[in-house]
C-alpha cells in the first residue's frame, strides 16, 4: 500500500501523467458534448415526429448502441486513412480522430435513450404546446428542457462510455505519447510493460475522475430540485 501511495505521489508531479489526464478530459468532454448536441435532438425528433424511414433509423440507432468499439475504430480508420474519402484532412492518429470514433459510439446511445424518455413523456407537453401555437423547433426545445432531469442520466451514460473507451481510441489514435495517449490507453501500455503499480494508479485516477463527475452532476440535480 505504501508503495502505491508513493507512486501516486510521484504521478501528481509527473508532467506526462498530467498531460495524459488533460487530454483525457478534453477528449471525453468534447465527445460527450458533440454527441449530446447531435444525439438528444435526434432522439427527440424520432420520438415526436412521423416521417418516412423513421422506423429504420430508430432500429439503426438501436443497433449502433451495441456497436463493437473495434468496428467503430475500423470505420473511422478507413474514413480517415490516406485512401479514404477524408484522408486529405490528415486527421488519423490525432485527437479529432479519437473524438470522431467516440461520437460514433456515443451518439446512438444518447439518441436511443433520449427517444425512449421523450416518447414516454412528451405527449401531454406536445399537445399543450400545439394548442398554444408554438413552432415545431421550439416544441422540441421545450420537450428537452422539461425532461432535463431524466436526460442528465443520458449525458452521464455517454460520458461513462467515452471515458472508458480504449479499443476505438487505440486504433485511430495510436497511443502516441504527448499527442493521443489517454488514461485508458496508458493503463493498457503500462500493463503490457509489466508496470502494474503505475497501471493501478492510473486506474484509480480514472475512477476518481468518473466519481467526481457523478458527484458534480448529482449536486446540480439536487440544486435544481430544491429550486
N, C-alpha and C positions, 0 to 999 in steps of 0.2 A: 504493500500500500504506500509506504514512504517513497518507494522508487517511482510509482506512478505520479505521486504528488510532485516529486522533483521534476519529472518530465513535463508535467502540466505547467509548472512554474517557468520552466525553460521555454515552453511553447508560447507563453504570454508575451515574451520579449523577442520571439523569433519573427523577423520581418517576413520570411517566406510564409509562415503559417498565418500571419495577419493578412497577407496578400491573398492567400487561399480563402480565408474567411470572407474578406471583402468581395472577392469575385463570386463566391457562392451566394452571398446576399444579393448582389446586383443581378446575377443570372436568375435566381429564384423569384425575386420581386418583380422583375421585368416580365418574366414568363407568366407569372400569376396575373399581373395587371393586364397584359395584352390578351391573355386567354379570357379574362373576365369581361373585357370590353367587347370581345367578339362572341364568346360563348353565352353570356347571360342574355343579351338582346336576341340572339338567335334562338335560344330556348324559349324566351317569352313570345316571340313571333310564332314558333311552332305550336305553342300551347294556345295561342289566342286567335290564330288565323286559319283559314282553309284555302289551300291553293294546290295546283297540280304538282305532284311529286312530293307532297308533304310527308306521306307515309314512308316513301322510300328514303327520304332524307333523315327521317327520325330513326329508321332502322339502321341506316348507315352510321349515324352518331352513336347509337347503342352498341353497334359492332366495334366502333372506334374506342369505346370505353375499355375494352379488353385487348386493344392492340398491343402486341408484344413490343417492348422498347427497342429490341434489336431490329425489328421490322421498320419501326418509325425511323430509327437511325439509318437504316439502309436506304429508305426512300429519300431522306434528306441528303444523304451522301451522294446518291445518283443524281439528285436535282442540282447539287452544288459542285459536283466534280467537273473537271475540265471539259469532259464530253457532254455534260448535262446542259439543260436549257438555260440555267443560271450560272454556268461555270465562269462566264466573263466577269462576274461580280467578285470572284476570288474570296468567297466567304467561308470556304471549307477550312476546318481547324481554326475557328475563331469563335469569339463569344456570340456573335449573331447567329452562327450556325447552331450552336447549342440551344439558344433561345428558340429558334425555329423548330428544332426537334422536340423540345419540351412542349411548345404550344400545340404541336401535332398530337401529343399525348393528352394534354390537359383540356383543350377546347371541347372535345366530345364529352368528357366527363362533366364539365361545367354546363354545357348546353343541355345534356340529358337530365341532369339533376334539376336545373332551373325549370325545364319543361314540366317535369313531374310536380314540382312545388307550385308553379303558377297554374297548371291545369286544375289542381285541386282547390285553388283559392280565388281564381281570377273572375269567375262568372258573375257574382254579385257586384264586384267592383266595376267590371266592364259594362254591365247593364246600366249601372248608375251613371257612369261617365258618358255613355252613348245618349242617355236621356238628357244629359246636360249639354249635349252637342260638342263634346271635346273632340279635337282632331285625333286621328289614329296614332300618330307618333307620340303625342302627349299621353294617350291612354297607356301605351307600352311603358313609358317612363314612370307613370303613377303606379302601375301594377308592380313594377320592380321596387319602387320606394315602399309601397305598402307591405311588401314581402321581404323587406330588408333584413329582419331578424333571422328568418329561415335561410336567406341567401348568404349570410355570413358563414354558415356551415359549408356552403358550396365553395366559397373562397378558401376556407381552411382546407377543404379536401384537395383543391387544386394546388395550394401551397405545399401540402404534405407530399403530393405526387411529385412536385417539382424538386423539392429539396432532397428527396430520397432517390432520385433517378441517377442511374450510373451507366446502363447499357448504351442508350442512345447518345448520351453525353460523351461517352468514351469514343464512340465510333466517329462522330462528326467533329469532336473537339481535339482528340488525340492526346489528352492529358499532358499538354506541354507546360513545363514549369514556367511560371510567371506570365502565362498567357491564357491557358484554358484549364489549368488544374484547379479543381474544386474539392470540397471536403470528401465527397463520395469516391471520386477517382483517386484522391490522395490516400484514403483508407485502403483501397484496393492495392495501390502501389506499395504502401508500407507493409501490408500483409504479405504480398508476394516476395518482398525483400526479407521477410522474417523479423521486421521491426514491430513486434506485436505491442510493445509499450506505446510507441507513437500512434499505432493504429487505434488502440484503445482510447487514448487521449483525444484523438481526432473524432472518434465516435461519440465520446462524451460531449465534446463541443457541439457536434451536430444535434444531439439530443437536447442539450441545454438551449440551443437556438430555437428548436421546434417548441420547446416548453415555454420559452419567453414569448414567442409569437402568440401561442394559445392563451397565455395569461393576459396579454395586452388586449386581445380580441374579446375575451370573456369580460374584462373590465369595461370595455367600451359597451358591450351588450348590457351590462348591469347599469351603467350610467344612463344609457338610452331608456331602459325600462323604468328607472326612477324618475327621469324627467318626463 
